[in-house]
Amino acid sequence: MTTVVEVPTTPAGVEAEVLRLRAEVRDFLREEQAAGRFTPRCDAWLAGWDESFSRRLAARGWLGMTLPAEYGGHGRSTLERYAVTEELLASGAPVAAHWFADRQIGPSLLRYGTEAQRRRYLPAIVRGECFFGIGMSEPDSGSDLASVRTRGTRTEGGWLVDGTKVWTSGAHHAHAFFVLARTAPLEEGGSRHAGLSQFVVPLDSPGVTIRPIELLTGEHHFNEVVLEGVFVPDDMVLGEIGDGWHQVTSELAFERSGPERFLSTYPLLAALVGALAERTDSDGQRDLGALLARLWTLRQRSLRIAASLAGGVAQEVPAALVKDLGTRFEVEVVEAARLLLDVEPDPGSATTLSRLLAEAVLHAPGFTIRGGTSEILRGLVARGVGVR
C-alpha cells in the first residue's frame, strides 16, 4: 500500500467544514481504489482521462464548486475547492477529462463570457458532461503568446479563424476549446499585446482538424489542432475583441498557480517516503526532508494565490513563480527517487514503485514546458519585480 505523506492540510483558522470535506474526499477515493475503478498514477491530471470518474465527482458536487448556483455550481469557497483538488492530485486520480474546464474555462466564462455562453457551457461543465481544451501555444512560438499567428478575419455575422495550435491536451476527446488569435494587424512600433482576441470554438466545427502528438510510450494526450476557415459567430467571441491579451493572462494565473504544478509526482514521492521509512542513512533522510520542506512552502504560496484570485486580485507574477519553482521541484522528486531507490523504471511493472517511477520519468520533460517554459516564466518574474 502506498504511504500517504501528511503535509499541513489547512492554514490556521480554517473552518471545520474544510477538514470534514477533505475526509469525505479521502473516503471516496479509498472506495474507488478498492473497487478497482482507478490505479494511482503520476501526472494523472494530464494522462488520466476517465469521463465516468469525472461524472462521479460531479454527482458529489465536486465540479464547479465555486461557480454560482444559477449556473449549476455549488457556491462553495475557493479553499474548499482547493482541498478537493489537492486530495485528487495526491491520490493520482484520473481527473484529466474535466481538468481544464473546471480549473480555468469555468472561471473565465463566468468573468468574460456572455450570459448565453454561460448558460450553454457552465451547467454542462458542472455535471461533468462538457470538456474543454486550451488553444494558446503555436508551432515555433513556444511560450511567447504575443507572437501567435492564428488569425481571425471579420466576415458577415462573425469571424473566420485560420491557424495551428499545438500541445492541446485532450482535444481529441474535448467538446470545445478557447482559441487565442490576432484580429488586428501588428502595428510598427505598437504593442505586441494589442489586437489579440479569444474565441470559443467547438472542436467538431467544419474546418477543424485534430492530429495526435504521441509520447515516446505511444500514449496520446497532446494534439495539433489545425483551423482552416473556421467560422466563429459573433456570439462565440469570448469577452471583447482586442482584449485577448488581458483575458488570457488572467486565465494563465489559474493555470500556473494550482497544486498540479507541484503534485504531479506526489504519488511517487509518497511511495518514496514509504520505501525509505525503515532506512537510517542520513543522506536519504536529509534529501527527503528538503523535498518535503519545499513542498510545504510551495503549497502555502499556491494557497495564498488561490485566495487572491478568488478576490479578483491579479496574480500573474506570483503564479509564474509557483509554476517555475513547482515544476523544478517535480523534476527533483524524480531525480531523488532514481538516486535513492534501487528500482528500475518500468511502465508495465506490477511493482508500484517501478511503475510510478517510469511514469514520472517519461512525463518529466514536459513539466517545465507546459503552462509556459521556465525561461519565459523567469523573464516574466524578473520584469514583475523590476529587474532589467
N, C-alpha and C positions, 0 to 999 in steps of 0.2 A: 504494500500500500504506500502511495506517495505521501511523504511527510509534508504537512502544511506549515509554512513559516508564518508565525504570528508577528505581524508588524502592527504598530499602533493603528487602530481602526477608526477612531474619531478624535478630533481635537476636543479640548476641554469645553464643557458647557453644552455639548450636543444633546438633543432630546433623546429620551429612551426609545422613542419610536424608530430612530435610525438603527439602533442596536437590535431591536426586535425584527426589523425588516432584514437586516443582514443575516440574522439567524434563520429567518424563513427562507432566504435565498440559498443558504448553505444546505438546509434540509432538502430543498427541491433538487439541488444539484447532486446530492448523495443518492437520492431516489432515482434520478435519471441515469446515473452511472451504474447503480445496482441493477437497473432494468436493462442495461446494455444499450441504452439509446445514444450514448456517445463515449468516446475514449479521449481523455485529456491529450492535447497536443500543443506544441509551440506554435505561435503565430496564428492562433485559431481565428482571430478577428479578420484575417485575410483568407486563410485556407479552409476554414471550417464552414462551408456553405450547407446549411440544413434548414430548409424553409419550414418544415414541421416543428423543429425546435423553436424557431422564431415565433411561430403561432402559439406554441405552448407558453412562451414567455408573455406574449400579448394577452393571452387568456387570464393571466395572473395580474395584469395591469403593469407590466414591467417594460413596455414600449411606450414611447410618447409620454413619459412620466411627467415631464414639466410643461407639456402643452395644455392649453385651456380646455376645459370640459366641452365647450361649444364646438370644438373640432374633434371630439372623441378622446382627448387627452385626459390626464388624471390630476392636473394641477398640483403636483407634489413638488417638493423642494429640490433644488439643484443637488444638495447634499444627499438626499435620498436616492436620486438617480445615480450619483457617483458611487454610493455604496453598492447598488445593484451591479453597475458596470464593473466595478473592481472585483467583486466576487466571481462574476462570469469570466473575466480575464484570468484571474488567479487559478481557476479550475480548468482552464484550457477548453472551455465550452465552445461549440460551433456556432458562433454569432455573426458570421460574415454576411449572411443574407440581408439582415436588417441594419447592419452596422452604419453604413453611410447615411441612409435615410434617417435613422434615429439620431445619429450624432450631429449632423450638420444640415441636412436638407430640411428637416422639420423646423429647426430654429430659423433658418434663412427664409423659408416660405412664410413663417409667422412674422418675420421682421420686414421683408421686402415684397412678398407675394401679394397678388390681388385677392380679393375675397373669393372669387371664383376658383383661383388656383388653390387656395387653402381648402376650400370645400371639396375640391376634386381629389387632392392628394393626402392631406393630413389624416383624415379618418382611416384611410386605407393603410397608411404607414403605421398608425397606432394598432390596427388589427393584425399587423404582420402579413399584409397581403400585397403591398406595393414596395418594390425595391428600387434603389437608385444607384447610379454611378456618378463619377465626377469627371468632367471634361475640361481639364486645365492644361496638363502637360502636352507638349507637341514635339515632333521629331526635330532634333538639332537646337531645341530651345532650352532643354534641361529644366531648371527651376526658375528661369528668367521669364516670368509670366508676362511681363510687359512686351516681350518680343513675339507674342503669338501672331501667327499668320492666318489663322482661320478668320474668314471674313463674313460679315453679314451685310447683304446688299438690299437696299429698300426695294420693295415691289408692292404691287397693289394688295392691300389687306395684310401685309406682313413683311417678312424678310426671307431672302434666300441665303442659306448658310453653306459655305464651302470650306473644307479644310480637313486636317487629320489630327486626331488626339491619340496619345499613346499612354500605356500603363493604366488603362481604365479598368480598374478591378471590378470583376463581376458583370461586365457589360453584356456578356453572353447569356446571363440569367435575368438581368435587371429590366425594369419596365421603361425607365426614362433616365436621363442624366442632364445635369447643368452643363451648358457649353459657354465658355468664355470666348468671345470673338471681337474682332475690330470692326466697328461700324462707322468709323470716320477715319480718313487718312491721317497718317502721322505727319504733322506739320514740321517743316525745318525749324529747328531751334525750340520746338514746343515740347511739352511734357510727354514722355512715352506712356504715361499712365492715362492720358486723355483719350477719348474716342473708343473706349472698350465697353462692351455690354454683355449681359448674360441672358441666355435663353433656356427655357425648359423644353427639351427635345425628347419625345417618345422614341424609344430605340427600335420600334417597328415602323418608323416613318419611311416613306419612299425616299430612296437616295442614301440611306444609312447602310453601310457595310461593316460588319464586325469580324475582325481577323484575330485568331488566337496568338498570344505570345506565351509559349510554354517555358516552364522551368527546366533545368537540366534533368530533373526526375520525370519529365513528361507531364507534370501537373499543370493544369490550365486555370490560372486565376486572373492573369493580366490579358489585356486586349489592345489592339489598334482599332480605332473607330474612324472610318472614313465617311465624310459628309460631302455629297455631291448634289448641289442644287436642292438642298433640303428646305422645304417651305415651312416656316415657323410663323403662325398667325400672330397678329399684334397682341392677342390676349395670352400669349405664351412668352412674352418678354418678362423677364424677372426684374422687378424694380424699374429703374429709369434708364432709358437709352443714354449711354455715355457715362453712367455711374458704375460701370462694372468693376473698375479697379477698387473703389472703396468697398463695394459689396464683397468681392472675392477675398480681400484681405481680412475683413471681419469674419468671414467664413473660415479662413485658414486658422484663426485663433482657436476655434473649436477643434479643428483637425490636428493641430500641433501640440496642444497642451494636455490632452487627456491621458489617462493612465495606460492606454495601449502603447504609449511611447516608451514605457519602461517596464511593462508587464508581459510583453510578447514572449519572453523567455522565462517567465515566472515558473511554469511547470518544471522546467529543467532546474532552476535554482532551488525549488522546493525538494526535488529529488536529490540534488547535490547535498543539501543540508542533511537529509536523511542518511545518505551514504557515508557522510563524514561524521555522523553523530558519535560513533564509537572510537574515532581516531583522536589521538592526543598530540600529534605533531603540531608545533607552534606555527609553522609556515601556513599550513592549510587553514587553521583556525583564524589566523590573522587576515589572510586573504578573504575568507568568508565574512569575517566581521566588517572588513572595509566595504564589501559589496552591500551588505545589509544596511550599513550606516548611510551609504549613498542612496539606497532605495528609499529609506525613510525621508531623507532630505528632499528627493525628487517628488515624493508623494505630497509632502507639505506644500511645496511650491505649486504643484498641479491643483491641489485643493483650493488654494487661495485664488488662482486664476479662474477656476470654475465659479467661485463665488462672485468674483468681479464681473465676469461675463454675464452672469445672471442679473446683475445690476445695471447692465448696459455700458460698462466701462471698457474702453478699447484696451486690448491686451496683446497686440501683435508682437511686440518685442519680448515680453516675458514668455509668451507662448513659443516663440522661436528658440529661446534659451532652453526651455524644458525639452523641446523636441531634440535639439542638438545634444544636450547632456544625457537625455534619456536613451537615445539610440546608441550613443557611445557606451553607456552603461550596459545595454543589452549585448553588445558585441563582447564586452569584457566578461559577462556571465558565461558566454560560450567558451571564451579562451580559458577562463578559470576551470570550467568543467573538463576541458581537454587536458589541462595540466594536472589537475588534482585527482582525476579518476583514471583507473586502469581499464578503460572501456573503449571499444572501437565503435564509432558511429555506424549504424546500420538501420536504414529506414524500414526494413522489413523484419526487424528483430522482434521476437516475442518478449525480450527483456526491455522493461520500461526505460531504463537509463540509456541504453544503446539507441533506442528508437527516438527518444526525445532529443538526445544529443545530435543525431543525424538531421532531424527536422530543423533544429536551431542552426546547425552549420549550413544547411542548404538555403535557408531563408536569410541568413545574416547579411549577405551582400546587399540586400535591398533595404536594410534598416536605415542606413544613413543617406538613402536616396529618396525614398518615398516621403511625400509631405514636404519636400524641399531638401536639396543637398546640404551637407554640412557647410560647404563654402558659402552658399547663398545665405544660409541662416546666420553664420558668423558675421557676414557683411551687414546684414540687417540689424543685428545686435550692436555692432560697432557704431553704425550710424545713429542708432537709437540712444546710445549713451554719449554721443558727441565725439567719437574717435574719428580722426581724419586720416 
